[in-house]
Amino acid sequence: MGFLIGTVLVFFVIACSLLILLVLVQAGKGGGLGGMMGGASQTAFGSSSADVLTKATRVIAISFIVLSLLLSFLFAKKEEVIEPLAPQSEIIPAPDESKAADTTAKPVESTPATTEAPAKQ
């Protein structure tokens, strides 16, 4: 399964690079916003006289979409489980109250020190 994902991923990267290069190489069709108002000599979808770059761009764009869908399905079916970074801590039970009472320190009784009161003059 890893070989298949790696192979499809390599073809996907190649298709991405080619699609970028083909779009950058193509010359603009001209017209800009003026073509939206009518009077443009080219039709939107009816032109069958597409040159080689346009046909290659269309094929690479379709392959880009197909490969991206294939990769998403392959990665969704991947059954690897990511292990947690830190191990889970064990639950330590609370100490019993009877044992806690025995181990607590008892106050030490001390006799007060005798001090002499200051003499009045």
C-alpha positions as CSV (number, residue, x, y, z in Angstrom):
1,M,0.0,0.0,0.0
2,G,2.9,2.4,0.7
3,F,4.4,1.8,-2.7
4,L,1.0,2.7,-4.4
5,I,0.6,5.9,-2.4
6,G,4.2,6.9,-3.1
7,T,3.8,6.3,-6.8
8,V,0.5,8.2,-7.1
9,L,2.1,11.0,-5.0
10,V,5.0,11.3,-7.4
11,F,2.6,11.5,-10.4
12,F,0.6,14.1,-8.5
13,V,3.6,16.3,-8.0
14,I,4.6,15.9,-11.6
15,A,1.1,16.9,-12.7
16,C,1.1,19.9,-10.4
17,S,4.4,21.1,-11.8
18,L,3.3,20.6,-15.4
19,L,0.0,22.3,-14.8
20,I,1.7,25.4,-13.3
21,L,4.2,25.6,-16.2
22,L,1.5,25.2,-18.9
23,V,-0.7,27.9,-17.4
24,L,2.3,30.3,-17.1
25,V,3.5,29.6,-20.7
26,Q,0.1,30.3,-22.3
27,A,-0.5,33.7,-23.8
28,G,-3.6,35.6,-22.7
29,K,-6.6,35.5,-25.0
30,G,-6.9,39.2,-24.8
31,G,-10.1,41.3,-24.4
32,G,-10.1,41.4,-20.6
33,L,-13.3,43.0,-19.4
34,G,-14.1,44.3,-22.8
35,G,-14.8,40.8,-24.0
36,M,-17.6,40.5,-21.5
37,M,-19.7,43.2,-23.1
38,G,-19.9,41.3,-26.4
39,G,-18.0,41.7,-29.6
40,A,-15.4,39.1,-28.6
41,S,-14.3,37.0,-31.6
42,Q,-13.8,33.8,-29.5
43,T,-16.7,31.8,-28.0
44,A,-16.5,30.5,-24.5
45,F,-17.1,26.8,-25.1
46,G,-17.9,26.4,-28.8
47,S,-14.4,26.9,-30.2
48,S,-12.9,23.6,-31.6
49,S,-9.7,25.2,-32.9
50,A,-7.8,24.9,-29.6
51,D,-4.1,24.8,-29.9
52,V,-1.7,22.2,-28.4
53,L,-1.1,24.1,-25.2
54,T,-4.8,24.4,-24.4
55,K,-5.4,20.7,-25.0
56,A,-2.4,19.7,-22.9
57,T,-3.6,22.0,-20.1
58,R,-7.0,20.4,-20.2
59,V,-5.5,16.8,-20.0
60,I,-3.1,17.7,-17.2
61,A,-5.9,19.5,-15.3
62,I,-8.2,16.4,-15.5
63,S,-5.3,14.2,-14.4
64,F,-4.7,16.6,-11.5
65,I,-8.3,16.2,-10.3
66,V,-8.3,12.5,-10.7
67,L,-5.0,12.0,-8.9
68,S,-6.1,14.3,-6.0
69,L,-9.3,12.3,-5.6
70,L,-7.3,9.0,-5.7
71,L,-4.8,10.3,-3.1
72,S,-7.6,11.4,-0.8
73,F,-9.2,8.0,-0.9
74,L,-5.9,6.2,-0.4
75,F,-5.0,8.4,2.7
76,A,-8.6,7.9,4.1
77,K,-8.2,4.1,3.9
78,K,-4.8,4.1,5.5
79,E,-4.9,2.1,8.8
80,E,-1.9,3.4,10.6
81,V,-2.4,4.5,14.1
82,I,-0.5,7.5,15.4
83,E,1.0,6.6,18.8
84,P,0.6,9.2,21.6
85,L,3.7,11.2,22.3
86,A,3.7,10.6,26.0
87,P,2.6,7.4,27.8
88,Q,-0.6,7.7,29.7
89,S,-0.1,8.0,33.4
90,E,-1.3,5.3,35.7
91,I,-4.1,6.0,38.1
92,I,-2.9,6.0,41.7
93,P,-5.5,5.3,44.3
94,A,-6.0,7.8,47.1
95,P,-4.5,6.8,50.4
96,D,-6.9,5.4,53.1
97,E,-7.9,7.9,55.8
98,S,-7.1,5.5,58.6
99,K,-3.5,5.2,57.4
100,A,-3.2,8.9,56.8
101,A,-4.3,9.6,60.4
102,D,-1.5,7.4,61.8
103,T,1.2,9.1,59.8
104,T,0.3,12.7,60.5
105,A,2.7,14.5,62.8
106,K,1.2,15.3,66.2
107,P,2.0,18.7,67.7
108,V,4.7,18.6,70.4
109,E,3.7,19.9,73.7
110,S,6.2,22.3,75.2
111,T,6.3,24.2,78.4
112,P,6.3,27.9,78.1
113,A,9.5,29.6,78.9
114,T,9.5,31.6,82.1
115,T,10.2,35.2,81.5
116,E,10.5,37.9,84.1
117,A,8.3,40.9,83.7
118,P,10.0,44.2,83.5
119,A,10.3,46.0,86.8
120,K,8.4,49.2,87.1
121,Q,10.4,52.1,88.4
